[in-house]
């Protein structure tokens, strides 16, 4: 920040104040930091933990950089969502602030296409794939396939294609959603999906929780309904694939969140995010292993030295169960206290206030909350999480009608 006042040591800029950022924002508040949170949604639930809120898009790099300069922040972090990771890395580089991810690595991490290219160069196991531009033909592409917009997060432009006649429309949807107008067509790897949450320190990859990712069927293909620890499917090969993926992208410090399919030919890396997971993965990690991933991520964003995490399992099972509401406009939520009283429930988070409209369950944005439950085994934790989730009821009315 040459020519500017020195940054204040306790000021942290957090890109995002939605459900995916709640855990880190709460951790920053608990630590006593001065938190500036950025989100374009004035009702974002994470603003409750912020000392100052900025109603900006987290994807508006120029505006966010001006904010960082004016607030003299000591660090900037983008937990829970992909595209802002690149913006945070660039801002930190421009302002000469500490940051765990280099701009070059961030560019790879936020683009599924560039990841695919880099993984291919490095020999990281991954599905077969092909990039399809607007002028390219879809003839000869294999089906079934997963079609996605490579520079968007989650389910924007995402389709599962089972029949050849569906492919052209799926590619067109992905191209429309893509910033660059490109669709990524990938082999559908059949098998369980797991997530490897890890933290790297000075180039050493430290695996933490490996969770089973329970997903909905179409039309919500790929949307997680629950994260379950420990995984019943994954072995050391999945962890090794995640390690190789992080190494290929040049991730030497900070958290990574790697989704892997366990197919007939072994683990296949679906994608890696150079950030905390957006489904309360850090909170699950702390509850299960005693490792404060939120605290570690904040420390690296502020340039503080960190020790390698030392997992010490505290329970036999842990589950984050997401709450899925019916379609319509939210009038009220009932049953929260009853859910909290269920044995083994560590936390219940509700994201949405009355007036929020829920559409068809296609994206993580249609989640209404989550339950974190623990048990002596994964099965007991699952039973407790589902029991608590069943107690929470969302009262909705027609989206077009009055409240």
C-alpha positions in Angstrom: 0.0 0.0 0.0 2.7 2.4 -1.0 1.8 6.0 -0.4 -1.1 5.0 1.9 -1.4 4.9 5.6 -0.3 1.6 7.1 -3.0 -1.0 7.4 -4.7 -1.5 10.8 -3.6 -4.8 12.3 -7.1 -5.9 13.3 -9.1 -5.0 10.2 -10.2 -8.0 8.0 -12.1 -7.7 4.7 -14.4 -10.7 4.1 -15.8 -11.2 0.6 -19.2 -12.6 1.1 -21.7 -12.5 4.0 -24.0 -15.3 3.0 -24.5 -18.7 4.5 -21.2 -19.9 3.1 -19.3 -17.3 5.1 -21.2 -17.5 8.4 -18.6 -19.7 10.2 -15.6 -17.6 9.4 -17.4 -14.3 10.1 -18.5 -15.6 13.5 -14.9 -16.7 14.2 -13.5 -13.3 13.2 -16.0 -11.6 15.5 -15.1 -14.0 18.4 -11.4 -13.2 17.9 -12.2 -9.5 18.3 -11.2 -8.4 14.7 -12.8 -5.4 13.1 -14.7 -7.1 10.2 -15.7 -5.4 7.0 -18.1 -7.7 5.1 -18.9 -7.4 1.4 -22.2 -8.7 -0.1 -24.7 -7.3 -2.6 -27.6 -8.7 -0.6 -28.6 -6.3 2.1 -30.3 -9.1 4.0 -27.2 -11.4 4.0 -27.2 -13.2 7.3 -23.4 -12.8 7.8 -23.8 -9.0 8.2 -24.9 -9.7 11.8 -21.2 -10.5 12.6 -19.7 -7.5 10.7 -18.6 -4.1 12.2 -19.1 -2.5 8.8 -21.0 -3.8 5.8 -20.5 -2.9 2.2 -23.3 -3.5 -0.3 -21.1 -4.5 -3.3 -20.8 -7.5 -5.5 -18.0 -9.7 -4.4 -17.2 -10.0 -8.1 -16.6 -6.3 -8.6 -12.8 -6.4 -8.2 -12.2 -2.7 -8.8 -14.8 -1.6 -6.2 -13.7 -4.1 -3.6 -10.1 -2.9 -4.1 -11.1 0.7 -3.5 -12.9 -0.4 -0.3 -9.8 -2.3 0.9 -7.6 0.7 0.4 -10.0 3.1 2.1 -10.5 0.8 5.1 -6.7 0.1 5.4 -7.3 -3.6 5.9 -4.6 -5.9 7.2 -6.0 -8.9 5.2 -8.6 -10.0 2.7 -10.3 -13.4 2.6 -12.8 -15.1 0.3 -14.3 -18.1 2.1 -17.1 -20.3 0.8 -17.3 -19.1 -2.9 -15.0 -19.5 -5.8 -14.7 -16.5 -8.0 -13.9 -14.0 -5.2 -10.8 -16.1 -4.4 -9.1 -14.7 -7.4 -10.2 -11.2 -6.5 -8.9 -11.5 -3.0 -5.5 -12.8 -4.2 -5.2 -9.9 -6.7 -6.1 -7.2 -4.1 -3.7 -8.6 -1.6 -1.0 -8.6 -4.3 -1.8 -5.0 -5.4 -1.8 -3.7 -1.8 1.2 -5.8 -0.7 -0.9 -7.6 1.9 -0.2 -11.2 3.1 -2.3 -13.9 1.4 -2.0 -17.7 1.3 -2.8 -18.0 -2.4 -0.8 -16.4 -5.2 -2.6 -14.6 -8.0 -1.3 -17.2 -10.4 -2.6 -20.1 -8.4 -5.9 -18.3 -7.8 -6.4 -17.9 -11.6 -6.2 -21.7 -11.9 -8.3 -22.4 -8.9 -11.3 -20.3 -10.0 -11.6 -21.8 -13.5 -12.6 -25.4 -13.9 -11.3 -25.3 -17.5 -7.8 -24.1 -16.4 -7.9 -26.7 -13.7 -8.6 -29.4 -16.2 -5.7 -28.2 -18.4 -3.3 -28.1 -15.5 -4.4 -31.4 -14.0 -3.8 -33.0 -17.5 -0.3 -31.6 -17.6 0.5 -32.8 -14.1 -1.1 -36.2 -14.5 -3.8 -35.7 -11.8 -6.6 -38.3 -12.2 -9.7 -36.6 -13.5 -12.6 -37.3 -15.8 -12.1 -37.1 -19.6 -13.3 -33.7 -20.8 -13.6 -31.3 -23.6 -14.1 -27.5 -23.9 -16.9 -26.5 -26.3 -17.0 -23.0 -27.7 -20.0 -21.4 -29.4 -18.7 -22.3 -32.9 -17.8 -25.9 -31.9 -19.9 -28.9 -32.8 -21.2 -31.2 -30.1 -21.0 -34.2 -32.5 -19.0 -37.1 -31.1 -19.2 -36.0 -27.5 -19.8 -38.9 -25.1 -23.1 -39.4 -23.3 -23.9 -39.6 -20.4 -21.9 -36.5 -19.4 -21.8 -33.6 -17.0 -22.0 -30.2 -18.7 -21.1 -27.1 -16.8 -20.0 -23.4 -17.1 -16.3 -23.6 -16.2 -16.1 -20.2 -14.7 -19.2 -20.3 -12.5 -19.7 -21.9 -9.1 -22.1 -24.5 -8.1 -25.1 -25.3 -10.4 -25.2 -22.3 -12.7 -25.3 -23.8 -16.2 -24.9 -27.3 -14.8 -26.7 -30.2 -16.5 -26.5 -34.0 -16.3 -27.0 -35.3 -19.8 -28.2 -38.9 -20.1 -29.4 -38.9 -23.8 -27.7 -37.5 -26.8 -30.7 -35.5 -27.8 -30.3 -33.4 -24.6 -26.6 -32.5 -25.2 -26.9 -29.5 -27.5 -29.4 -27.7 -25.2 -27.2 -28.4 -22.2 -24.1 -27.1 -23.9 -26.1 -23.9 -24.9 -27.2 -23.4 -21.3 -23.7 -23.7 -20.0 -22.3 -21.3 -22.7 -24.9 -18.8 -21.8 -24.0 -19.0 -18.1 -20.3 -18.9 -18.7 -18.4 -15.6 -18.6 -16.3 -16.7 -21.5 -19.1 -18.4 -23.5 -17.5 -21.8 -23.1 -19.1 -25.1 -22.0 -17.1 -27.9 -20.3 -18.3 -31.3 -21.2 -17.1 -34.0 -18.8 -17.3 -37.8 -18.6 -19.9 -38.8 -16.0 -17.9 -40.8 -13.4 -20.2 -43.2 -11.6 -19.5 -43.8 -8.0 -19.7 -42.1 -4.6 -18.6 -38.5 -4.2 -16.4 -37.5 -1.3 -14.9 -34.2 -0.2 -11.3 -33.8 1.1 -10.9 -30.8 3.4 -7.2 -30.0 4.0 -4.9 -27.2 5.1 -1.4 -26.7 3.6 1.5 -25.1 5.5 4.7 -24.2 3.7 3.9 -26.6 0.8 2.9 -29.5 3.0 -0.6 -30.8 2.5 -2.4 -31.8 5.7 -5.6 -33.8 5.1 -8.3 -33.2 7.7 -11.9 -34.4 7.2 -12.9 -36.7 4.3 -16.7 -36.6 4.1 -19.3 -38.4 2.0 -21.3 -35.9 0.0 -24.9 -37.0 -0.1 -26.5 -35.4 -3.1 -30.0 -34.9 -4.6 -31.1 -36.6 -7.8 -32.2 -34.5 -10.8 -33.1 -31.7 -11.2 -30.7 -30.9 -8.3 -27.8 -33.0 -9.6 -24.7 -32.3 -7.5 -26.4 -30.3 -4.8 -25.3 -31.6 -1.4 -28.0 -32.6 1.1 -25.5 -33.7 3.7 -21.8 -34.0 4.5 -21.1 -37.1 6.5 -17.8 -37.8 8.4 -16.1 -40.2 8.4 -16.4 -41.3 4.8 -17.4 -44.9 4.4 -16.0 -45.0 0.8 -12.7 -43.0 0.7 -9.2 -44.4 1.3 -5.7 -43.0 1.1 -6.0 -42.9 -2.7 -8.6 -40.1 -2.5 -6.4 -38.1 -0.1 -3.4 -38.6 -2.5 -5.5 -37.4 -5.4 -6.5 -34.2 -3.5 -2.8 -33.7 -2.5 -1.7 -33.9 -6.1 -4.4 -31.6 -7.3 -3.3 -28.9 -4.7 0.3 -29.4 -5.8 -0.6 -29.0 -9.5 -2.3 -25.7 -8.8 0.6 -24.4 -6.7 -1.4 -24.2 -3.5 1.3 -24.1 -0.7 -0.7 -22.5 2.1 -4.2 -22.2 3.3 -7.4 -24.4 3.0 -8.4 -26.5 0.1 -11.7 -28.2 -0.6 -11.5 -31.0 -3.2 -14.5 -32.9 -4.6 -13.6 -36.4 -5.8 -15.7 -39.2 -7.5 -14.7 -42.7 -6.7 -15.1 -44.5 -10.0 -14.1 -47.9 -11.4 -10.7 -46.6 -12.2 -10.0 -45.1 -8.8 -10.5 -41.5 -7.5 -11.1 -38.8 -10.1 -10.8 -35.2 -9.1 -13.9 -33.2 -10.0 -12.7 -29.8 -8.8 -10.5 -28.1 -6.2 -11.4 -24.9 -4.4 -8.6 -22.9 -2.7 -10.8 -21.8 0.1 -12.9 -23.1 3.0 -15.9 -25.2 2.0 -19.1 -23.4 1.8 -21.2 -26.0 3.6 -20.0 -25.4 7.2 -17.0 -27.8 6.5 -14.8 -25.8 8.9 -17.3 -26.1 11.7 -17.7 -29.9 11.1 -13.9 -30.2 11.2 -13.6 -28.4 14.5 -16.4 -30.5 16.0 -15.0 -33.8 14.7 -11.2 -33.3 14.9 -10.7 -30.3 17.2 -9.0 -28.3 14.4 -10.1 -24.7 14.0 -10.1 -24.3 10.3 -11.7 -20.9 10.4 -9.1 -19.7 12.8 -6.3 -21.1 10.6 -7.7 -19.4 7.5 -8.0 -16.0 9.3 -4.4 -16.3 10.5 -3.0 -17.0 7.0 -5.1 -14.1 5.6 -3.4 -11.8 8.2 0.1 -13.2 7.5 0.4 -14.7 11.0 2.5 -17.8 11.5 0.6 -21.0 11.8 1.5 -24.5 13.1 0.5 -27.6 11.0 -2.9 -28.8 12.2 -2.9 -31.8 14.5 -6.2 -33.6 14.2 -7.5 -35.3 17.4 -10.8 -37.0 16.7 -13.3 -36.1 19.5 -16.3 -38.0 18.3 -17.0 -41.1 16.1 -19.2 -39.3 13.6 -20.3 -35.8 12.5 -23.0 -34.7 10.0 -24.0 -31.4 8.5 -27.5 -31.9 7.3 -28.9 -29.1 5.1 -32.5 -27.9 5.4 -34.5 -27.9 2.2 -37.7 -25.8 2.2 -40.7 -26.1 -0.1 -41.1 -23.6 -2.9 -42.8 -20.3 -2.1 -42.3 -17.2 0.0 -41.2 -17.8 3.6 -43.7 -16.7 6.2 -42.2 -18.2 9.4 -39.9 -21.0 10.6 -40.9 -23.3 13.5 -39.1 -25.9 15.6 -35.7 -24.4 16.0 -35.5 -24.8 19.7 -36.8 -28.4 19.5 -34.1 -29.2 17.0 -31.4 -27.7 19.2 -32.6 -29.9 22.1 -32.0 -33.2 20.2 -29.2 -35.2 21.7 -25.9 -34.7 19.9 -26.9 -31.5 18.0 -24.1 -29.1 18.1 -25.6 -26.2 16.1 -28.6 -25.2 14.1 -28.3 -22.4 11.5 -31.2 -20.7 9.8 -30.3 -18.5 6.9 -33.5 -16.9 5.6 -35.8 -14.4 7.1 -39.6 -13.9 6.2 -40.1 -12.7 2.7 -37.4 -14.8 1.1 -38.6 -16.7 -1.9 -37.5 -20.3 -2.5 -37.5 -21.7 -6.0 -37.0 -25.3 -7.1 -34.2 -27.0 -5.2 -31.4 -26.6 -7.8 -28.7 -24.7 -6.1 -27.1 -24.3 -2.7 -28.9 -20.9 -2.6 -32.1 -22.7 -2.0 -31.0 -24.2 1.3 -32.7 -22.6 4.2 -30.3 -23.7 6.9 -28.3 -26.6 8.3 -28.0 -28.8 11.4 -24.6 -30.0 12.7 -24.9 -33.2 14.8 -22.4 -35.5 16.5 -22.5 -39.1 17.6 -20.4 -42.1 18.6 -20.6 -43.3 15.0 -21.5 -41.8 11.6 -24.7 -43.7 11.7 -25.7 -42.2 15.1 -24.8 -38.7 13.9 -26.9 -39.1 10.8 -29.9 -40.3 12.8 -29.6 -37.3 15.1 -29.1 -34.8 12.3 -32.2 -36.1 10.4 -34.3 -36.1 13.6 -33.4 -32.5 14.2 -34.0 -31.5 10.6 -37.4 -33.1 10.6 -38.4 -30.9 13.6 -37.8 -27.7 11.6 -40.8 -26.6 9.6 -40.9 -23.8 7.0 -44.2 -22.1 6.6 -44.5 -20.7 3.0 -47.1 -19.1 0.9 -47.4 -18.8 -2.9 -44.5 -16.7 -4.2 -46.9 -14.4 -6.0 -49.2 -13.9 -3.1 -49.1 -11.6 -0.1 -47.4 -12.5 3.1 
